[in-house]
């Protein structure tokens, strides 16, 4: 559900255009995980590694 919202808001396309020249890994996926983690637990910045 969150991924569908991410795509509907256009974040996926925007980050792909911005990050394309600098990508050696899936940076957009990492950004998506950080945003979703923050939405689920706004007080925790250290739980991203889980």
PDB file of N, CA, C and O in Angstrom:
ATOM      1  N   UNK A   1       0.821  -1.186   0.000  1.00  0.00           N
ATOM      2  CA  UNK A   1       0.000   0.000   0.000  1.00  0.00           C
ATOM      3  C   UNK A   1       0.873   1.262   0.000  1.00  0.00           C
ATOM      4  O   UNK A   1       0.600   2.207  -0.741  1.00  0.00           O
ATOM      5  N   UNK A   2       1.913   1.276   0.824  1.00  0.00           N
ATOM      6  CA  UNK A   2       2.784   2.447   0.864  1.00  0.00           C
ATOM      7  C   UNK A   2       3.560   2.602  -0.439  1.00  0.00           C
ATOM      8  O   UNK A   2       3.808   3.720  -0.890  1.00  0.00           O
ATOM      9  N   UNK A   3       3.938   1.489  -1.035  1.00  0.00           N
ATOM     10  CA  UNK A   3       4.652   1.556  -2.309  1.00  0.00           C
ATOM     11  C   UNK A   3       3.747   2.107  -3.398  1.00  0.00           C
ATOM     12  O   UNK A   3       4.200   2.879  -4.243  1.00  0.00           O
ATOM     13  N   UNK A   4       2.484   1.726  -3.392  1.00  0.00           N
ATOM     14  CA  UNK A   4       1.536   2.259  -4.374  1.00  0.00           C
ATOM     15  C   UNK A   4       1.374   3.765  -4.196  1.00  0.00           C
ATOM     16  O   UNK A   4       1.337   4.503  -5.180  1.00  0.00           O
ATOM     17  N   UNK A   5       1.280   4.224  -2.962  1.00  0.00           N
ATOM     18  CA  UNK A   5       1.187   5.660  -2.686  1.00  0.00           C
ATOM     19  C   UNK A   5       2.456   6.372  -3.135  1.00  0.00           C
ATOM     20  O   UNK A   5       2.389   7.447  -3.732  1.00  0.00           O
ATOM     21  N   UNK A   6       3.606   5.781  -2.850  1.00  0.00           N
ATOM     22  CA  UNK A   6       4.904   6.332  -3.256  1.00  0.00           C
ATOM     23  C   UNK A   6       4.923   6.557  -4.775  1.00  0.00           C
ATOM     24  O   UNK A   6       5.333   7.613  -5.257  1.00  0.00           O
ATOM     25  N   UNK A   7       4.472   5.545  -5.508  1.00  0.00           N
ATOM     26  CA  UNK A   7       4.448   5.638  -6.968  1.00  0.00           C
ATOM     27  C   UNK A   7       3.404   6.643  -7.452  1.00  0.00           C
ATOM     28  O   UNK A   7       3.662   7.407  -8.383  1.00  0.00           O
ATOM     29  N   UNK A   8       2.228   6.646  -6.827  1.00  0.00           N
ATOM     30  CA  UNK A   8       1.156   7.556  -7.230  1.00  0.00           C
ATOM     31  C   UNK A   8       1.552   9.023  -7.026  1.00  0.00           C
ATOM     32  O   UNK A   8       1.177   9.886  -7.819  1.00  0.00           O
ATOM     33  N   UNK A   9       2.296   9.294  -5.978  1.00  0.00           N
ATOM     34  CA  UNK A   9       2.748  10.656  -5.717  1.00  0.00           C
ATOM     35  C   UNK A   9       3.892  11.077  -6.633  1.00  0.00           C
ATOM     36  O   UNK A   9       4.268  12.249  -6.665  1.00  0.00           O
ATOM     37  N   UNK A  10       4.442  10.128  -7.373  1.00  0.00           N
ATOM     38  CA  UNK A  10       5.477  10.440  -8.350  1.00  0.00           C
ATOM     39  C   UNK A  10       6.889  10.426  -7.793  1.00  0.00           C
ATOM     40  O   UNK A  10       7.827  10.831  -8.479  1.00  0.00           O
ATOM     41  N   UNK A  11       7.055   9.967  -6.556  1.00  0.00           N
ATOM     42  CA  UNK A  11       8.380   9.946  -5.953  1.00  0.00           C
ATOM     43  C   UNK A  11       9.319   8.994  -6.688  1.00  0.00           C
ATOM     44  O   UNK A  11      10.501   9.289  -6.864  1.00  0.00           O
ATOM     45  N   UNK A  12       8.791   7.867  -7.108  1.00  0.00           N
ATOM     46  CA  UNK A  12       9.629   6.872  -7.778  1.00  0.00           C
ATOM     47  C   UNK A  12      10.266   7.457  -9.040  1.00  0.00           C
ATOM     48  O   UNK A  12      11.476   7.350  -9.237  1.00  0.00           O
ATOM     49  N   UNK A  13       9.455   8.069  -9.881  1.00  0.00           N
ATOM     50  CA  UNK A  13       9.980   8.663 -11.116  1.00  0.00           C
ATOM     51  C   UNK A  13      10.934   9.810 -10.827  1.00  0.00           C
ATOM     52  O   UNK A  13      11.976   9.934 -11.471  1.00  0.00           O
ATOM     53  N   UNK A  14      10.581  10.648  -9.859  1.00  0.00           N
ATOM     54  CA  UNK A  14      11.429  11.803  -9.529  1.00  0.00           C
ATOM     55  C   UNK A  14      12.798  11.356  -9.031  1.00  0.00           C
ATOM     56  O   UNK A  14      13.819  11.873  -9.484  1.00  0.00           O
ATOM     57  N   UNK A  15      12.830  10.408  -8.109  1.00  0.00           N
ATOM     58  CA  UNK A  15      14.113   9.951  -7.581  1.00  0.00           C
ATOM     59  C   UNK A  15      14.924   9.211  -8.628  1.00  0.00           C
ATOM     60  O   UNK A  15      16.152   9.302  -8.627  1.00  0.00           O
ATOM     61  N   UNK A  16      14.272   8.482  -9.520  1.00  0.00           N
ATOM     62  CA  UNK A  16      15.011   7.799 -10.586  1.00  0.00           C
ATOM     63  C   UNK A  16      15.699   8.800 -11.500  1.00  0.00           C
ATOM     64  O   UNK A  16      16.841   8.589 -11.909  1.00  0.00           O
ATOM     65  N   UNK A  17      15.006   9.894 -11.825  1.00  0.00           N
ATOM     66  CA  UNK A  17      15.616  10.919 -12.682  1.00  0.00           C
ATOM     67  C   UNK A  17      16.774  11.610 -11.972  1.00  0.00           C
ATOM     68  O   UNK A  17      17.816  11.860 -12.577  1.00  0.00           O
ATOM     69  N   UNK A  18      16.594  11.917 -10.699  1.00  0.00           N
ATOM     70  CA  UNK A  18      17.621  12.634  -9.942  1.00  0.00           C
ATOM     71  C   UNK A  18      18.838  11.754  -9.686  1.00  0.00           C
ATOM     72  O   UNK A  18      19.976  12.205  -9.817  1.00  0.00           O
ATOM     73  N   UNK A  19      18.600  10.517  -9.328  1.00  0.00           N
ATOM     74  CA  UNK A  19      19.683   9.637  -8.882  1.00  0.00           C
ATOM     75  C   UNK A  19      20.315   8.816  -9.996  1.00  0.00           C
ATOM     76  O   UNK A  19      21.344   8.179  -9.771  1.00  0.00           O
ATOM     77  N   UNK A  20      19.743   8.811 -11.169  1.00  0.00           N
ATOM     78  CA  UNK A  20      20.228   7.944 -12.252  1.00  0.00           C
ATOM     79  C   UNK A  20      21.721   8.068 -12.514  1.00  0.00           C
ATOM     80  O   UNK A  20      22.396   7.042 -12.594  1.00  0.00           O
ATOM     81  N   UNK A  21      22.275   9.275 -12.652  1.00  0.00           N
ATOM     82  CA  UNK A  21      23.705   9.360 -12.975  1.00  0.00           C
ATOM     83  C   UNK A  21      24.627   8.907 -11.839  1.00  0.00           C
ATOM     84  O   UNK A  21      25.799   8.618 -12.080  1.00  0.00           O
ATOM     85  N   UNK A  22      24.127   8.843 -10.637  1.00  0.00           N
ATOM     86  CA  UNK A  22      24.977   8.563  -9.479  1.00  0.00           C
ATOM     87  C   UNK A  22      24.767   7.161  -8.907  1.00  0.00           C
ATOM     88  O   UNK A  22      25.344   6.821  -7.874  1.00  0.00           O
ATOM     89  N   UNK A  23      23.961   6.364  -9.557  1.00  0.00           N
ATOM     90  CA  UNK A  23      23.560   5.082  -8.973  1.00  0.00           C
ATOM     91  C   UNK A  23      24.558   3.971  -9.251  1.00  0.00           C
ATOM     92  O   UNK A  23      24.893   3.683 -10.400  1.00  0.00           O
ATOM     93  N   UNK A  24      25.023   3.355  -8.174  1.00  0.00           N
ATOM     94  CA  UNK A  24      25.749   2.096  -8.265  1.00  0.00           C
ATOM     95  C   UNK A  24      24.997   1.054  -7.448  1.00  0.00           C
ATOM     96  O   UNK A  24      25.421  -0.098  -7.358  1.00  0.00           O
ATOM     97  N   UNK A  25      23.889   1.460  -6.858  1.00  0.00           N
ATOM     98  CA  UNK A  25      23.013   0.602  -6.058  1.00  0.00           C
ATOM     99  C   UNK A  25      21.622   1.210  -6.150  1.00  0.00           C
ATOM    100  O   UNK A  25      21.455   2.279  -6.737  1.00  0.00           O
ATOM    101  N   UNK A  26      20.630   0.553  -5.585  1.00  0.00           N
ATOM    102  CA  UNK A  26      19.250   1.023  -5.677  1.00  0.00           C
ATOM    103  C   UNK A  26      18.977   2.079  -4.595  1.00  0.00           C
ATOM    104  O   UNK A  26      18.392   1.782  -3.554  1.00  0.00           O
ATOM    105  N   UNK A  27      19.410   3.302  -4.863  1.00  0.00           N
ATOM    106  CA  UNK A  27      19.258   4.394  -3.893  1.00  0.00           C
ATOM    107  C   UNK A  27      17.797   4.719  -3.651  1.00  0.00           C
ATOM    108  O   UNK A  27      17.424   5.085  -2.536  1.00  0.00           O
ATOM    109  N   UNK A  28      16.965   4.592  -4.670  1.00  0.00           N
ATOM    110  CA  UNK A  28      15.539   4.883  -4.511  1.00  0.00           C
ATOM    111  C   UNK A  28      14.902   3.922  -3.514  1.00  0.00           C
ATOM    112  O   UNK A  28      14.055   4.332  -2.720  1.00  0.00           O
ATOM    113  N   UNK A  29      15.291   2.668  -3.544  1.00  0.00           N
ATOM    114  CA  UNK A  29      14.765   1.693  -2.586  1.00  0.00           C
ATOM    115  C   UNK A  29      15.194   2.044  -1.160  1.00  0.00           C
ATOM    116  O   UNK A  29      14.408   1.904  -0.223  1.00  0.00           O
ATOM    117  N   UNK A  30      16.424   2.494  -0.999  1.00  0.00           N
ATOM    118  CA  UNK A  30      16.894   2.891   0.331  1.00  0.00           C
ATOM    119  C   UNK A  30      16.131   4.114   0.844  1.00  0.00           C
ATOM    120  O   UNK A  30      15.768   4.170   2.019  1.00  0.00           O
ATOM    121  N   UNK A  31      15.889   5.087  -0.028  1.00  0.00           N
ATOM    122  CA  UNK A  31      15.113   6.259   0.370  1.00  0.00           C
ATOM    123  C   UNK A  31      13.692   5.868   0.760  1.00  0.00           C
ATOM    124  O   UNK A  31      13.145   6.382   1.736  1.00  0.00           O
ATOM    125  N   UNK A  32      13.097   4.957  -0.007  1.00  0.00           N
ATOM    126  CA  UNK A  32      11.739   4.495   0.284  1.00  0.00           C
ATOM    127  C   UNK A  32      11.685   3.811   1.650  1.00  0.00           C
ATOM    128  O   UNK A  32      10.752   4.044   2.418  1.00  0.00           O
ATOM    129  N   UNK A  33      12.664   2.978   1.958  1.00  0.00           N
ATOM    130  CA  UNK A  33      12.705   2.304   3.261  1.00  0.00           C
ATOM    131  C   UNK A  33      12.842   3.313   4.393  1.00  0.00           C
ATOM    132  O   UNK A  33      12.187   3.181   5.427  1.00  0.00           O
ATOM    133  N   UNK A  34      13.690   4.321   4.204  1.00  0.00           N
ATOM    134  CA  UNK A  34      13.868   5.331   5.255  1.00  0.00           C
ATOM    135  C   UNK A  34      12.577   6.119   5.487  1.00  0.00           C
ATOM    136  O   UNK A  34      12.225   6.402   6.632  1.00  0.00           O
ATOM    137  N   UNK A  35      11.876   6.471   4.422  1.00  0.00           N
ATOM    138  CA  UNK A  35      10.614   7.206   4.562  1.00  0.00           C
ATOM    139  C   UNK A  35       9.562   6.334   5.235  1.00  0.00           C
ATOM    140  O   UNK A  35       8.879   6.794   6.150  1.00  0.00           O
ATOM    141  N   UNK A  36       9.418   5.090   4.804  1.00  0.00           N
ATOM    142  CA  UNK A  36       8.416   4.198   5.389  1.00  0.00           C
ATOM    143  C   UNK A  36       8.707   3.933   6.864  1.00  0.00           C
ATOM    144  O   UNK A  36       7.793   3.895   7.687  1.00  0.00           O
ATOM    145  N   UNK A  37       9.979   3.751   7.188  1.00  0.00           N
ATOM    146  CA  UNK A  37      10.358   3.525   8.587  1.00  0.00           C
ATOM    147  C   UNK A  37       9.991   4.731   9.431  1.00  0.00           C
ATOM    148  O   UNK A  37       9.481   4.589  10.542  1.00  0.00           O
ATOM    149  N   UNK A  38      10.247   5.894   8.914  1.00  0.00           N
ATOM    150  CA  UNK A  38       9.930   7.118   9.657  1.00  0.00           C
ATOM    151  C   UNK A  38       8.416   7.291   9.806  1.00  0.00           C
ATOM    152  O   UNK A  38       7.951   7.768  10.841  1.00  0.00           O
ATOM    153  N   UNK A  39       7.642   6.908   8.782  1.00  0.00           N
ATOM    154  CA  UNK A  39       6.190   6.988   8.882  1.00  0.00           C
ATOM    155  C   UNK A  39       5.642   6.022   9.925  1.00  0.00           C
ATOM    156  O   UNK A  39       4.693   6.349  10.638  1.00  0.00           O
ATOM    157  N   UNK A  40       6.231   4.844  10.016  1.00  0.00           N
ATOM    158  CA  UNK A  40       5.759   3.832  10.961  1.00  0.00           C
ATOM    159  C   UNK A  40       6.194   4.115  12.384  1.00  0.00           C
ATOM    160  O   UNK A  40       5.467   3.799  13.326  1.00  0.00           O
ATOM    161  N   UNK A  41       7.363   4.704  12.558  1.00  0.00           N
ATOM    162  CA  UNK A  41       7.893   4.984  13.891  1.00  0.00           C
ATOM    163  C   UNK A  41       8.673   6.298  13.844  1.00  0.00           C
ATOM    164  O   UNK A  41       9.900   6.279  13.745  1.00  0.00           O
ATOM    165  N   UNK A  42       7.978   7.439  13.914  1.00  0.00           N
ATOM    166  CA  UNK A  42       8.617   8.740  13.717  1.00  0.00           C
ATOM    167  C   UNK A  42       9.742   9.074  14.699  1.00  0.00           C
ATOM    168  O   UNK A  42      10.597   9.903  14.386  1.00  0.00           O
ATOM    169  N   UNK A  43       9.760   8.461  15.849  1.00  0.00           N
ATOM    170  CA  UNK A  43      10.778   8.790  16.851  1.00  0.00           C
ATOM    171  C   UNK A  43      12.064   7.987  16.666  1.00  0.00           C
ATOM    172  O   UNK A  43      13.076   8.291  17.298  1.00  0.00           O
ATOM    173  N   UNK A  44      12.038   6.989  15.826  1.00  0.00           N
ATOM    174  CA  UNK A  44      13.190   6.122  15.700  1.00  0.00           C
ATOM    175  C   UNK A  44      13.919   6.323  14.387  1.00  0.00           C
ATOM    176  O   UNK A  44      13.376   6.031  13.322  1.00  0.00           O
ATOM    177  N   UNK A  45      15.141   6.819  14.453  1.00  0.00           N
ATOM    178  CA  UNK A  45      15.971   6.931  13.262  1.00  0.00           C
ATOM    179  C   UNK A  45      16.949   5.757  13.203  1.00  0.00           C
ATOM    180  O   UNK A  45      17.568   5.517  12.167  1.00  0.00           O
ATOM    181  N   UNK A  46      17.086   5.033  14.299  1.00  0.00           N
ATOM    182  CA  UNK A  46      18.076   3.963  14.360  1.00  0.00           C
ATOM    183  C   UNK A  46      17.516   2.603  13.970  1.00  0.00           C
ATOM    184  O   UNK A  46      18.278   1.639  13.895  1.00  0.00           O
ATOM    185  N   UNK A  47      16.237   2.489  13.722  1.00  0.00           N
ATOM    186  CA  UNK A  47      15.644   1.180  13.402  1.00  0.00           C
ATOM    187  C   UNK A  47      15.663   0.870  11.926  1.00  0.00           C
ATOM    188  O   UNK A  47      15.166  -0.181  11.521  1.00  0.00           O
ATOM    189  N   UNK A  48      16.212   1.732  11.113  1.00  0.00           N
ATOM    190  CA  UNK A  48      16.256   1.517   9.674  1.00  0.00           C
ATOM    191  C   UNK A  48      17.022   0.239   9.345  1.00  0.00           C
ATOM    192  O   UNK A  48      16.658  -0.478   8.413  1.00  0.00           O
ATOM    193  N   UNK A  49      18.069  -0.049  10.095  1.00  0.00           N
ATOM    194  CA  UNK A  49      18.889  -1.233   9.798  1.00  0.00           C
ATOM    195  C   UNK A  49      18.129  -2.534  10.023  1.00  0.00           C
ATOM    196  O   UNK A  49      18.588  -3.578   9.560  1.00  0.00           O
ATOM    197  N   UNK A  50      17.009  -2.523  10.698  1.00  0.00           N
ATOM    198  CA  UNK A  50      16.223  -3.746  10.918  1.00  0.00           C
ATOM    199  C   UNK A  50      15.428  -3.998   9.693  1.00  0.00           C
ATOM    200  O   UNK A  50      14.683  -4.976   9.632  1.00  0.00           O
TER     201      UNK A  50
END
